[in-house]
């Protein structure tokens, strides 16, 4: 049996001064591993530094995902493979490769309520974050309401510029309801300014052909939708509601006997 060596307190203090304090928890195990496998000093140093790089990358990705507004539970590894949902796998694999982001193309994920559209677009956001792309996720109604309010304190231009700067803009639940003149204009400006410059991902219960009737200005609507679709991959998701599997259930052992 290999004993895990105790860490010298002075070494631990030195690591903390170098802002490597997280290594204190794993270093004794790594020392034991190095001894058991007869690692050279260089090999041991490589293993320890790789641990630190992995930890920092994970921490950085988590922080950037929070800043982007991404739900931490909606990552690709948490997708339920048994879900009764169908979509074109080749298109999904292409989106996961993120090549469409490299070429400033868009993605439109469509389907009925509850099939996991929000989960899929959020998972793409997490992939982009891990590849150090700037991402912003926001539900459509919140986005347009926020931009409308921004007009009142003259911060609208600044808020719009933030949306234009990000590599990947994700607008969730688009066109659930009609867009008034202000929201239509904001959508038009966002799409036109990002066209062929950055990636926009949209999830919607409606086909893009249905969006036009929901926008106040037909000309702006047509111009925006045409640009968005002309550079977009379209993924249609169909099947049973993903949320049905999240319903609470009562186990047989938890049932109370209420018989008289």
Phi, psi and omega in degrees: 000129181270123179276141177281119182294146177284147182273132177300124181304324180294323178293319178300318179295321179296318179299320180293322178296330179272009182061037176241030185299333180295338179291339182302323183289327185255347185298317179302320179294321179293325177296318178295319179297318180297319180292317183294325184260005177053049179288145174287168179301319181294319179295318179297316179298321179298319179295314182295316180291326177296322176302316183291319178298315179298316180296316181293322178297318181295316180296317180296317180296320179295319180294316180290328177294320177296316179298325181286345181087021182273135176293122184293343181273351185257063176253158188301326181290349180258002177291135182281109182291346180270001182299138179278065185229139180238145174197165182288112185294323181296318178295317179297317179298322179295318178296319180294336178290339180067015175296331180293334176287320179300327182261011177058038174266172184247176175217136176237119180253117186240154176162170180291174181298136169086006183271000175103020180299315180298320179299314184294316181290327177292320177300321176297322177298318178296320177299316180297319179298316180295337176264018173063035171266146176280135187225143170225126179246134177203141176290142188303314183295323177293319182299309184289329175293318181295319179292325178295316179295325181298335177293334184287330181247019176061027178256007185300313182299319180294318179294321180293321179298324177298319179293327182284335185279331188291148179293320183229116176254122181250119178249114186263147176056047180286142175064033171293327177220176183293153177255126178285183185301319181294314180295322178299316179297317180296319178296315179301310182297320181296312182294314183296316182291332180270348184303124180062013177243325183207167186266135174240128178245129182233136170249143183203149173279351184243152172289147180307331179296336179275343182295325188302318183289346183266356181254145187292317183257108184300323182292313177297319180299312181298318181296317181291311183296321179299315179296315182299312183291325184297339182238027188240141164279140179243126180240117179261122181252129182227156177138196181283155180300128178296332184284342179300330182280354180260003180295141176290144178232158179254118179290152182302325183287344182268352183288138180270143175274108183253015180290147182291000000 
